[in-house]
Structures are given as structure tokens and as C-alpha cells.
Amino acid sequence: MPAPEDLNSSDQEEYFCTEKDAAADGNHLLHAPGTADGATASTSAPGLGGNHMTSSWWWRTRSLNAPSPVQQFGPCGRIMKNSAMVMQIQDPASQRLTWYKPPLTVLVIKKVSDASVLAPFVYLVDWLLQEKNMVVWVESAVLEDAQLNENVRFKAIRDKLVTFKDGRDDLTDRIDFIVCLGGDGTLLYASLLFQQSVPPVMAFHLGSLGFLTPFRFDNFEEQLTSVLEGHAALTLRSRLRCVMHRRSDRKHEAKTLEVDPDGEARPAANSILVLNEVVIDRGPSPYLSNIDLFLDGKYITSVQGDGLIVSTPTGSTAYAAAAGASMIHPSVPAIMVTPICPHSLSFRPIVVPAGVELKISVSPESRNTSWVSFDGRNRQELFHGDSLRVTTSIYPVPCICAQDQISDWFASLADGLHWNVRKRQKCLDELSDLTASGSEDTLDEIENMKFYDV
């Protein structure tokens, strides 16, 4: 492992974050088969380095949940071992939830401005307080709901809740478990609240689409009890780490990593983690976007069109799918790059490895600036000379599965997007009369027999 001072700013962040993970941040872990209960699988990777590296810039090559490569090829060829390689990665299908100790604090996030969620919210919070003796956290804005305060049952438990304010209070290392009530936006909001390690998330479908919320609220007591006892499969939904570099900030490289007074490293304030996608578009300008795209420092192409979507596999079923991209299972270690209405018939979406770093900047000859948004929030302008760097974060969102990774995902494709839903083609037995019909049969007779309804 190279010393921290030997790494550049981007690699330093990954170095320190990995070391922090190794120190068992929080009381939730991933359980791998073959390890003792309470033990964690090896998912961290050594930093970059080695005598074979001669460039002043060391690119991050780690991929999340990638399969272990075969080390030898034939009698002579083999992979050269170096400190940047990760030879043992946990199988995503084996990821199970376990606890160091019973979870004590739970954060309940509910969909705002939706009266249909109020009753389930009150029942859930009351049950967690009375039956499970847990400390329940809610956002302070929830208590300002007039309809909720009229509920007699809620009045009895209101003073027992712990509140926080978004943007002011830090929830890091204070929450053991998260329950979301609503639609997919509640899960995105949970991701936004935790910009480092995220507690396990259990999402109940009480919204409109429900692509990321596999649980139904009918028997929430049984389902929650099972999860709190450690009986649950996990889907690790990777996130993108986005860092904006402003031309006016000459010290942006040094600001990628900041150090707390106690000497512990943490991500800089200009870094943000997104679960779905980061979108670069032309904003209100009537001119085409002209965006340069770099991959690990190498120029790839220029995007001329309405913009560009850089998404996680989770986000591949969101804006990227609407823009014509393929859908990727959330356990696949990848980053998807999708152009928005490109002025080129051959510009198709591409998938790149999760370990690479993308650099996005406005082309020098562009007639206009661009605008950037992160999971639909924090929209800001990208000027000439500015750049956005995007790579896979080491902090995924551990989402609890209702059944398992595969079943949940394909069920959401069928229920939420009606993927491959059509009338079934009739079998040949139902069409046997077609072979028996003679040449004297008229077209009208065949249509009346509904042979075309296949």
C-alpha cells in the first residue's frame, strides 16, 4: 500500500475512504459465504502505485463488484501482479445483510405532500417505537404537516421522535437503518443525505412508479422483523462521485481532499455522490451543446446535441432509458454514457468500466455554456474552462431486496416499465386449420377465422 502522500488528490480520497471502510464504519456489514457471522467480505482494494508507474497522474482502476480475473493464460502468459489489482471480489449474488448488534436508530423518510402516506407513516413509526423500542428519526419538516398533526395517534408519539434538518445536521454514523415510504424519489433523497457510508435501506412502494421500492406495506411488521433479524438479501447500487473543477479556482486540485482537525481525511465540499445520473445539457440556450468527453485523460469524442447523460446501472432505467440507452442490472460494475438527441446517426450509448474517470468540459469553440444537474438537483452552470470529473464511488447504497437481486429487478421492469409486455403468440395447434384449408379459401374467409390474430 503506498503512503497517502504519494497519491494524487483523487486517489487520496479513495485511499482514505477504503481505510475508513476497513475500520468497520457503522454497525452494518455485508456477509459473504464462507465467512463467520459478523465478519465482512474483502471489498476494499489497495491504492495505486508501483515501480511500473512512471506518469505523474495515476488513474484509478478499481471496479466495484467486478469478477475475479483468471491469472494465467496458457503455459506462459499471466497477469502481471501489481498493487492496483484486486484479485478477490465478493460475488454480488452472495451479498447478505448482517448486523454487529441489533440496530437501534432508524430513519423514516416519507413522501412529501401525499395524504395517502400519512396513515402508513403513523402506523410504522408507532410500531417501531412501541414494539421494537427503536429511536426513530424524521425530518423536522415532517412535523409541520397540518394533516399529520391532526392525527390523534400521531399526537401521542410526536414528542418521542428525533428530528433533523436537511443541509444543517450531519447524519453520518448516527443512523443504523433507513425505511422509505413513497416512490423512487424517497430513495434518491436517502442517497443525498448520506454522502459517505449509507445505512441499509428498506423501501416500501407507496408512490407512482416504484421501480426502486420493492416492498409492499400490507405486512410490514413481518417484513421489517425479518430484516431486523438479519434475514435479507442486498443489492449494492453503485453511485457516481462527481467533482466540479472551476477555472477560477486555481487550487481545485488541492481541494479534492480536505482534512478534519483530528487528521481524518474526508471528501471536499464540491464533491457530490449521485445514485441515478449526472446530466449535462444546453440549458436555455438555442444553440447545440458542444461538450468534450475524456476517458482516463484521453480525448474520446465531442457531443453535439442537447447534452449528455452519465448514469449508474441504477440510472440506466431512468433518464438514460428515455434517451434510448440499454437497461443494466444494478450489480454490473459499469458507467453508462448516453447522448441526448445527438446530431449524428451513429452516436450510440456506450458502457465503460466502473473504475475509469470521465472528464467532461465545454468545448473551446462552443457557442454557449452548459448546465449540470445531479439526480435532478443542484443545477449549476458549466462555463468554458470548467470541467466535471465523474467516477464510481466506493460508497454504494445497500438496498434490501424483497426476494433477491434478479427477481426484484425483473419484477420492477415488468411492473414499472411493462418491459416486453405483449399478447402471446398462438401455438401451432390453434393454427392447424390453416394447413387444412384449400386454395379455394378466400381472403375474407381467412380473416373471418381470425388467422391474423396471432
PyMOL commands that set and color helices and strands:
alter all, ss='L'
color gray80, all
select helices_A, chain A and resi 4-6+9-22+92-94+115-130+140-144+146-149+152-160+184-193+220-228+254-256+314-317+319-322+405-417+428-436+443-448
alter helices_A, ss='H'
color red, helices_A
select strands_A, chain A and resi 28-31+72-73+77-78+96-99+105-110+135-139+162-164+177-182+201-205+234-237+240-245+257-259+265-267+271-274+277-281+289-295+298-305+307-311+334-340+350-353+358-362+370-374+377-382+387-392+397-400
alter strands_A, ss='S'
color yellow, strands_A
deselect
rebuild
show_as cartoon
